[in-house]
Amino acid sequence: MAENDPKQPQNPTSLPVGVRRLTPETTTVFRGTFSLLHCVVKGDDLYRGVFAVMLFPISHPDRFVSLRYTDVADKIREIGVIEDLSEFAPDQQELIRASLAKHYYENIITRVYSVQCEYGLLFFDVETQQGRTQFMMPWRYDRAEDYGASGKVLLDANDNRFIIPDVSGLPPAERQRFTNYIYW
């Protein structure tokens, strides 16, 4: 082998580079020892203590899910990416969604009681799946992002996520309260 052969890796212990696509044909996800999520990839090892991460949590919450684990050197490594979670068996989808729920907590707004603006902050009084709550967020365009065709994700002052799945589905008075301030 030539010493500077560009086809040979310079560091033989380096990990492969690129994205590995995980498909139902090559990947099995299951609950294993101590109720931890485990993953087997055909032709590869068993991965223990697996967790899921959304690569595009707002624009594609059910697509492009990265499965990861912590190696013996306490470094987080990626196993691969699931392009479309709906292609997996329902029991595996449930396990992956349960892992995602541990990392991503979202408040779903069902009612907007009031929105007040003071000192460059918006003060919201809303109803969520957890009950009535208040939060504040800076009144800036980067704190409200599109969610699907007609929804919004609001990031409060502490980066907590509040989602209105469909702004047009709010009662007219509540929609008006909301769009007086979040109009982009």
C-alpha positions as CSV (number, residue, x, y, z in Angstrom):
1,M,0.0,0.0,0.0
2,A,1.4,3.4,-1.0
3,E,1.9,5.7,2.0
4,N,-0.1,8.6,0.6
5,D,-2.7,6.6,-1.2
6,P,-5.9,8.8,-1.2
7,K,-8.2,5.8,-1.3
8,Q,-6.9,4.5,2.1
9,P,-8.0,6.3,5.3
10,Q,-5.2,8.1,7.0
11,N,-6.5,7.0,10.4
12,P,-7.7,3.4,10.3
13,T,-9.5,3.8,13.6
14,S,-11.7,6.6,12.4
15,L,-15.5,6.1,12.2
16,P,-17.2,6.0,8.8
17,V,-18.4,9.3,7.5
18,G,-21.9,10.0,6.1
19,V,-25.5,9.3,6.9
20,R,-26.7,5.8,7.4
21,R,-30.4,5.4,6.6
22,L,-32.3,3.2,8.9
23,T,-35.2,1.3,7.3
24,P,-37.6,-1.3,8.7
25,E,-35.8,-3.9,6.6
26,T,-32.4,-3.3,8.2
27,T,-33.3,-2.0,11.6
28,T,-35.2,-3.3,14.7
29,V,-36.0,-1.1,17.7
30,F,-37.1,-2.8,20.9
31,R,-37.3,-2.4,24.7
32,G,-34.4,-4.2,26.2
33,T,-32.5,-4.5,29.5
34,F,-33.8,-2.2,32.3
35,S,-36.5,-1.0,29.9
36,L,-34.0,0.9,27.8
37,L,-34.4,1.4,24.1
38,H,-32.2,-1.0,22.1
39,C,-31.5,-1.1,18.3
40,V,-30.2,-3.8,16.1
41,V,-29.0,-2.9,12.6
42,K,-28.6,-5.8,10.2
43,G,-24.9,-6.6,9.7
44,D,-23.9,-4.5,12.7
45,D,-23.9,-4.5,16.5
46,L,-26.6,-4.3,19.1
47,Y,-26.9,-0.8,20.4
48,R,-28.1,-0.3,24.0
49,G,-29.5,2.7,25.7
50,V,-30.6,4.3,22.4
51,F,-32.4,7.6,22.2
52,A,-34.1,9.5,19.4
53,V,-33.5,13.1,18.2
54,M,-35.6,15.0,15.7
55,L,-33.5,16.6,13.0
56,F,-36.2,19.0,11.9
57,P,-38.6,19.2,14.8
58,I,-40.8,22.0,13.5
59,S,-41.0,21.3,9.7
60,H,-40.8,17.5,9.8
61,P,-41.6,16.1,13.3
62,D,-42.3,12.5,12.0
63,R,-39.4,12.4,9.5
64,F,-35.7,12.5,9.8
65,V,-35.3,11.0,13.3
66,S,-31.7,10.3,14.4
67,L,-31.1,7.3,16.6
68,R,-28.2,7.8,18.9
69,Y,-26.3,6.1,21.8
70,T,-23.5,6.9,24.2
71,D,-20.4,4.9,23.7
72,V,-18.0,3.5,26.3
73,A,-15.9,6.7,26.1
74,D,-19.1,8.6,27.1
75,K,-19.4,10.2,23.7
76,I,-22.8,10.5,21.9
77,R,-22.7,8.7,18.5
78,E,-25.3,8.4,15.8
79,I,-26.5,5.0,14.6
80,G,-28.3,6.4,11.7
81,V,-31.4,8.4,10.5
82,I,-34.9,7.2,10.0
83,E,-36.3,9.1,7.0
84,D,-40.0,8.3,7.6
85,L,-41.0,7.0,11.0
86,S,-44.4,5.9,9.6
87,E,-42.7,3.2,7.6
88,F,-41.8,1.3,10.9
89,A,-44.1,-1.1,12.7
90,P,-46.6,0.5,15.1
91,D,-44.9,-0.9,18.2
92,Q,-41.5,0.4,17.1
93,Q,-43.0,3.8,16.2
94,E,-44.5,4.0,19.7
95,L,-41.1,3.2,21.4
96,I,-39.3,5.9,19.3
97,R,-42.1,8.5,20.0
98,A,-41.8,7.7,23.7
99,S,-38.1,8.4,23.5
100,L,-38.8,11.7,21.6
101,A,-41.4,12.7,24.2
102,K,-38.7,12.6,26.9
103,H,-36.6,15.1,25.0
104,Y,-39.2,17.3,23.4
105,Y,-42.0,18.7,25.5
106,E,-44.5,20.9,23.8
107,N,-47.5,22.8,25.1
108,I,-50.4,22.8,22.7
109,I,-52.4,26.0,22.9
110,T,-56.2,25.5,22.6
111,R,-57.4,28.9,23.7
112,V,-55.9,32.4,23.7
113,Y,-57.5,34.4,26.6
114,S,-55.2,37.5,26.3
115,V,-52.0,38.8,24.8
116,Q,-50.5,42.0,26.3
117,C,-47.4,43.8,25.0
118,E,-45.1,45.6,27.5
119,Y,-41.4,46.5,27.3
120,G,-40.9,44.6,24.1
121,L,-42.4,41.4,25.6
122,L,-45.6,39.6,24.8
123,F,-47.5,38.3,27.9
124,F,-49.8,35.4,27.0
125,D,-52.7,34.0,29.0
126,V,-53.6,30.7,27.3
127,E,-55.2,27.3,27.7
128,T,-53.0,24.3,27.0
129,Q,-53.4,20.5,27.3
130,Q,-52.0,21.0,30.9
131,G,-54.6,23.7,31.8
132,R,-54.5,27.4,31.9
133,T,-51.1,29.0,32.0
134,Q,-49.2,32.3,31.4
135,F,-45.9,32.8,29.6
136,M,-43.9,35.6,28.1
137,M,-41.8,35.8,25.0
138,P,-39.8,38.6,23.4
139,W,-41.8,40.3,20.6
140,R,-39.5,39.3,17.8
141,Y,-40.0,37.5,14.5
142,D,-37.5,34.8,15.4
143,R,-39.6,33.7,18.4
144,A,-42.6,32.6,16.3
145,E,-42.1,30.1,13.5
146,D,-44.4,28.4,11.1
147,Y,-45.8,25.1,12.1
148,G,-47.3,23.1,9.2
149,A,-49.7,24.9,6.8
150,S,-51.3,27.3,9.2
151,G,-49.9,26.8,12.7
152,K,-47.3,28.6,14.8
153,V,-44.6,27.6,17.3
154,L,-43.9,30.2,19.9
155,L,-40.6,30.1,21.8
156,D,-41.0,31.8,25.2
157,A,-38.3,33.6,27.2
158,N,-37.0,30.3,28.4
159,D,-37.1,28.5,25.0
160,N,-40.2,26.5,26.0
161,R,-42.3,25.6,22.9
162,F,-46.0,26.6,22.7
163,I,-47.8,25.3,19.6
164,I,-51.0,26.5,18.0
165,P,-51.5,23.7,15.4
166,D,-54.0,25.8,13.3
167,V,-54.3,29.5,13.9
168,S,-57.3,29.7,11.6
169,G,-59.0,27.1,13.8
170,L,-59.1,29.5,16.8
171,P,-62.4,31.3,17.5
172,P,-62.4,34.7,15.7
173,A,-61.9,36.9,18.8
174,E,-59.0,34.7,20.0
175,R,-57.5,34.6,16.5
176,Q,-57.7,38.4,16.3
177,R,-56.0,38.7,19.8
178,F,-53.2,36.5,18.5
179,T,-52.7,38.0,15.1
180,N,-52.6,41.5,16.4
181,Y,-49.1,40.7,17.6
182,I,-48.0,37.6,15.7
183,Y,-48.9,38.5,12.1
184,W,-46.0,37.2,10.1
